[in-house]
C-alpha cells in the first residue's frame, strides 16, 4: 500500500509540477520537480483569521532547511518552514526575494 501512495506522489509531481532548482545551505544544488502554489493558512489562534502563503510541494525525501533557496520560472524564493509532511509529499512555506 505504501508503494501505491509513493507512486501517486511521484505521479502528481510529474503531472502538475515544474522544474525547480534547490540550493541547500552547503551550496549543493539539486534540480527536481515541485509544485508552487498559494494557500490560505490560519494566522494565530483564530480560524477566522487567515493569510495567504506561497507553498512549495516536494517529495518528502528531500530535506530542506530554513534559508535554502528555490529558483523556479526565473523567480528566487527562500525556504521558511515545513507546513506539512504526509511521508510522501512535503509542503514548505517559501517567500519571494
Beta strands, then each sheet from edge to edge (+ up, - down):
strand 1: 18-23
strand 2: 29-43
strand 3: 46-59
strand 4: 69-72
strand 5: 75-85
strand 6: 89-96
sheet 1: 1+ 2- 3+ 6- 5+ 4- 1+
end
